[in-house]
Amino acid sequence: MSNFADLPTILRFHVCHVSFKQLQQLERHFGSFDSVFSATESDLQNSEILNDFQCSSLPSDNTSKLVEQALDWGEQTSQTWLKLGDQNFPKQLAEITDPPIVLGVRGNTELLHDPQVAIVGSRHASKQGISTAKDFAQHLSQQGLGVTSGLALGIDTAAHQGGLLGMGKTVAVVATGLDRIYPASNQRLGHQIVEEGVMVSEFPLGTKPLNYNFPKRNRIISGLSVGTLVVEAALKSGSLITARTALEQGREVFAVPGSIHNPQAKGCHQLIKQGAKLVESGQDILEELAANLQYSLQLEQNDSAEQNGVNTTQKSSEHFLFEWIDYEPIGLDELVVLSKMPVSSLQGELMMLELSGEIEAMSAARWRRIQ
C-alpha cells in the first residue's frame, strides 16, 4: 500500500470497510487511489475486488460526510486515527499479514508502542479464573508490560482491571466503533481505560456490536502483543481464535491449566496439548518472553532515540540508572525525580535491566540491584 496516501483518502476506504488486501488489489488494478475514486460503480464491480455494498458506498456523497465526521472526531482531545504506514502506527501490528488500514484510538497512544501481552478467556469464567486473570495482569503490568484484551465480560474484564493496577496499564481492542462502549455493563471500566490506558478499534464510528466483527478483532489483540495468555476457555471459545491468530502471527501462546472437570478449562488443556506453554505465574511468562521483550524494547528505544536525534551508539543509560539503583530498594517516583527520564523510557530501561538479571522488581513498584 502506498505510504503517501493521506488520512482523508484512507478514511474513505475505512468507512466502506475496505481491507488491507482489497486496498492493495485496488491500487494495482486502477493504478492509483485517485483513479479508484473517479471510477464508476460499474467499474468497481467489474474489478471483482469489492462487494456490492463497497461498490455502491465508495463513490457515495454520504461516504464523504462520514469521512468528515471521522476527521472531526479525530480532532477531539485524546482521540486520533493512526494510519498504516505512518511512523506512529504500532510496529507489532503492522507486521501481521492483514493489518487494519487505520486504527481509531482513544486514550494514551504511547501505550501502543510498549511491549504488550494479551490475556483472553471465557465470558463465563469462574471466580477462580477471574482472580487468576487479574493476578497475572497485575503482575505483568507492574513489570511495565501493557495488558491487552477485548473488553468482554469475564476474563477480559479481569485482565483490564489487573492491568490498570500496574505501570504498564491496559489496551482494550473493541469490535465496535469508538463512539460507543460495549457491553454496556463495562461502561465505567471503558471510561477508566480511556482515562488511564488506551482503547482502539479498526471499525468505523457507528459500528454496532455485530457477531462477525468479534473474531475479526481478535487478530488485532494478538497482533499488538508479543504473546497471548488464555485463562479459562471452552473448546469452542473465541479465545482459541485469538490463540490461533497469535500462532499464525509468530507470537507465543500460553495457557493456564485448570480442573479436568471444568468445561471452561478444556480449551486451555487442548492448547497445551498442541504446544502452548503451560504457565502458573506471570513470572513464567516473563521468563519465556525475555528475548522477545528485550528485542522489542531495544527497537523501540532506538526508534525513539533516532526521532530525538540521539546517537544510539553512545554509552548505555544502564550505568546512568545504577547511580541510584543500589542493593536497597528504590521506588519509581524517586527514580523519575533523580533521573529526570520520562516514565515510559524509564520503565523500558528497568524492564531490560530486570530481564538481563541485573535488577529485580520488588513490591510497590520498587527495584533493587542484584549484580
Stockholm file with secondary structure:
# STOCKHOLM 1.0

chainA/1-371         MSNFADLPTILRFHVCHVSFKQLQQLERHFGSFDSVFSATESDLQNSEILNDFQCSSLPSDNTSKLVEQALDWGEQTSQTWLKLGDQNFPKQLAEITDPPIVLGVRGNTELLHDPQVAIVGSRHASKQGISTAKDFAQHLSQQGLGVTSGLALGIDTAAHQGGLLGMGKTVAVVATGLDRIYPASNQRLGHQIVEEGVMVSEFPLGTKPLNYNFPKRNRIISGLSVGTLVVEAALKSGSLITARTALEQGREVFAVPGSIHNPQAKGCHQLIKQGAKLVESGQDILEELAANLQYSLQLEQNDSAEQNGVNTTQKSSEHFLFEWIDYEPIGLDELVVLSKMPVSSLQGELMMLELSGEIEAMSAARWRRIQ
#=GR chainA/1-371 SS CCTTCCHHHHHHHHHTTCCHHHHHHHHHHHSSHHHHHHSCHHHHHHHTCSCHHHHHHTTCHHHHHHHHHHHHHHTSTTEEEEETTSTTSCHHHHTSSSCCSEEEEEECGGGGGSCEEEEEECTTCCHHHHHHHHHHHHHHHHTTCEEEECCCTTHHHHHHHHHHTSSSCEEEECSSCTTSCSSGGGHHHHHHHHHHSEEEESSCTTCCCCTTHHHHHHHHHHHTCSEEEEESCCTTCHHHHHHHHHHHTTCEEEEECCCTTCGGGHHHHHHHHTTCEECSSHHHHHHHHHHHHHHHHHHHHHHHHHHTTCCTTSCCTHHHHTTTCCSSCEEHHHHHHHHCCCHHHHHHHHHHHHHTTSEEEETTTEEEECC
#=GC SS_cons         CCTTCCHHHHHHHHHTTCCHHHHHHHHHHHSSHHHHHHSCHHHHHHHTCSCHHHHHHTTCHHHHHHHHHHHHHHTSTTEEEEETTSTTSCHHHHTSSSCCSEEEEEECGGGGGSCEEEEEECTTCCHHHHHHHHHHHHHHHHTTCEEEECCCTTHHHHHHHHHHTSSSCEEEECSSCTTSCSSGGGHHHHHHHHHHSEEEESSCTTCCCCTTHHHHHHHHHHHTCSEEEEESCCTTCHHHHHHHHHHHTTCEEEEECCCTTCGGGHHHHHHHHTTCEECSSHHHHHHHHHHHHHHHHHHHHHHHHHHTTCCTTSCCTHHHHTTTCCSSCEEHHHHHHHHCCCHHHHHHHHHHHHHTTSEEEETTTEEEECC
//
